[in-house]
């Protein structure tokens, strides 16, 4: 993942996207919505903070 995508993900999500979780995104990880092994791209549209 590029630095630009990581910064955009933090700006978009503001915190972990798992229901009930309020952890800041820089304290977590980025996860693919459609797993990369299944052809999911590493793009902002296919990532979520967790």
Secondary structure, DSSP 8 states (H G I E B T S, - for coil): --HHHHHHHHHHHSS--STT----GGGS-EEESS-GGGT--SSGGGEEE-
